[in-house]
Amino acid sequence: MHGRARDPGLADELHFGPFRRMLRARLTPPRPGAQWTGITTRLAERLLETGTVTAVLTMAPDPADRWRPRPVLVTDPAELAACRGMRMGYAPLLALLEPAREAGHTRLAVVGIPCQVYALRALERSLGLDRLYVIGTPCSDNTTTENFHEFLGLLAEDPAAITYLEFRTDYHVELRFADGRTRAIPFLKLPLSRLRPDFFPLTCRSCVDYTNVLADITVGYMGGAGEQWLLVRNARGEEMLAALGDELQTGEPTSAGRRRAAVAGFLKNVERAAGGLPIRAMPGWLRPLVAWLMPRVGPRGLEFARARVEMKAVETVLHLRREHPRRMPAMIPDHVWRLVLPYGLTQASGEGVHPDRAAARKSGIQR
């Protein structure tokens, strides 16, 4: 997709995949109702407004449940405002590829999470498209919409009134309510111990593409330190970004703190959980103090993003080793082993890179 594989010799490519530029960014002014400032939605709007594409394939809220995702094919830029925001659950985004082709759309944009984009790229050559623009958002873990409602019910007495939920880089979850109230809950005070052990499926707990490496541009928040975080991966990503012009304010990402202790602690918690959610073994009286310290001394900015990617790599190795060890050679890319090596996780016999992948890498066709 980008003409080359990730280069471990370039800063941060081992963690985040190939990219041309990495930016901290925000729209000015922010779009009303946006999850952050509205960059993802605005990129898609501009593609339609300029006639670069004739349709955008993305997710919208189900009319009966604002948290349930529903795939839609959008041809009017004004309709994209209804697609903004985060939803939790499974939805067959790529099922609309055939209807889009049958409707005559040969210039298409897709907004998707990593597993959707991976499947899209595998299908791309068979779609007969003249142009395809891929806007990717990072993803950590997904679950059913029903499970997510259970989670909301643990966060507030009136979960139906929650209109917004976001995991922030200051180690808090932000909630907004229909009556205008807001609430920030420290990560350490989330009721994870009350969730079922299989709340997140193994496919998410073994994700090796948190940062959506196959997208043309990744729009997230992890490295933004309160703003959005952009990874411009190829020429098509540059083209989309340029279309925003002066609407986009950008700067260099910042980095602070050290991730090693946080990731090492996470590793121990995942091991202790024995396949369930990584619950922290910490006395209740200590949690408020640590919750106060983490935004001040924990990893922030790019260091926060590196920590999250390494945590996902740790999860992948430990969960697959526990539940599907025979699948490890085919499911764990080489760069994931490099990320977990500093934490003492090494390949056991039979866990190495699958022979087919090794051969592909030698022949220069590795993604």
Residue, then its C-alpha position, 0 to 999 in steps of 0.5 A: m500500500h505504501g511501497r515499502a514495509r515498516d522500517p525499524g531504523l526510522a523513528d516510531e515506524l516499528h510502533f506505528g507502521p510506515f508514514r511520511r509525516m506525523l502531526r498533532a492537529r485540530l480543526t478550527p473551529p471544531r465541528p459541533g458534535a464532533q468526537w474530537t474536532g471533526i477531522t475524520t468527518r471533514l476529510a470525507e466531506r472534502l472528498l465529496e465536495t471536490g468531486t474526488v469521490t462520488a460516495v463515502l462508505t462509513m458507519a452511522p448510528d442505528p436509528a433505534d440505538r445511538w451506540r449501534p453502528r450501521p454501515v451507510l453509503v453517503t453521497d451528500p457531504a451534508e449527510l456525513a455530520a450524522c456519522r460523526g462520533m464513536r459507536m461500539g459493536y459489530a457491523p458489516l461495513l464492507a457488505l456495501l462494497e457490492p451495492a456501491r459498485e452496482a450503483g456505478h461508484t468507481r471513485l470511493a472513500v472508506v472510513g474504517i477501523p483496522c480489521q475492516v481496512y485489512a479486508l478492504r485492501a485484500l479485496e481492492r484489486s477485485l473491486g474495479l475502482d478507479r480511485l479508492y481513498v482510505i481514512g483509518t481510525p485506530c482501534s483497540d478493542n470492540t465488543t457487542t453493542e449489548n455488552f457496551h450497554e452493560f458497561l454504560g450501566l456500570l458507569a452511571e445511574d442513568p446510562a440512557a442519558i449518556t451521549y458521548l464516551e471517550f478514552r482520553t490520553d490524560y488517563h480519564v474516560e469522559l462522559r457527556f450527558a443529554d442534559g449538558r452534564t460532564r464527568a471524567i472517570p480515572f482509568l483506575k476507577l473503571p469497574l472492569s472487575r465487574l465485566r465478564p471475562d470474555f467482554f472483548p473477543l480474542t480477535c480484539r485481544s490479539c490485534v496487531d494493527y492498532t494504528n491502522v497501518l494500511a490506511d492512506i491516513t490514520v486519524g486518532y488521538m493517542g499521540g495527540a496529547g489532547e488534540q488529534w493525531l495524524l499519520v500521513r502514510n502515502a501520497r493519497g493521504e497527503e492529497m486528502l490532508a491538503a484539501l483541508g487547507d487553512e481549516l487544519q491547524t497542525g504542530e509537532p507531536t509531543s512526548a513525555g514520561r516513560r512507558r516501560a514501568a507502565v507496560a511491564g505492570f500491564l504485562k503482569n496484570v494480563e498474566r494474572a488475569a489468566g485470559g480475562l480482563p487485566i485487572r490491577a491488583m492495587p489497594g483501593w486506598l492507593r488508587p486515587l493517588v495513582a490516578w492523580l499521578m498518572p496524568r502528571v508523570g505517566p507516559r504522555g503524547l507519543e510515549f502514551a501511544r507507544a505504550r498502548v501499542e506495546m500493551k496490545a503487542v503484549e496482549t497478543v502474545l499472552h492471549l494467543r499463547r494461552e488459547h491458540p498457541r498453534r496459530m501464533p506463527a501465522m498471526i504474530p508478525d515479526h515487528v510484534w516480537r520486536l516490541v515485546l522483547p524488551y519485556g522478556l517475552t521471547q519466541a518459544s519453539g514453534e512460535g516463530v514467524h510462519p514460513d510463508r510470511a518469512a518467504a514473502r519478506k525475503s521476496g520483498i512483498q511483505r505488507 
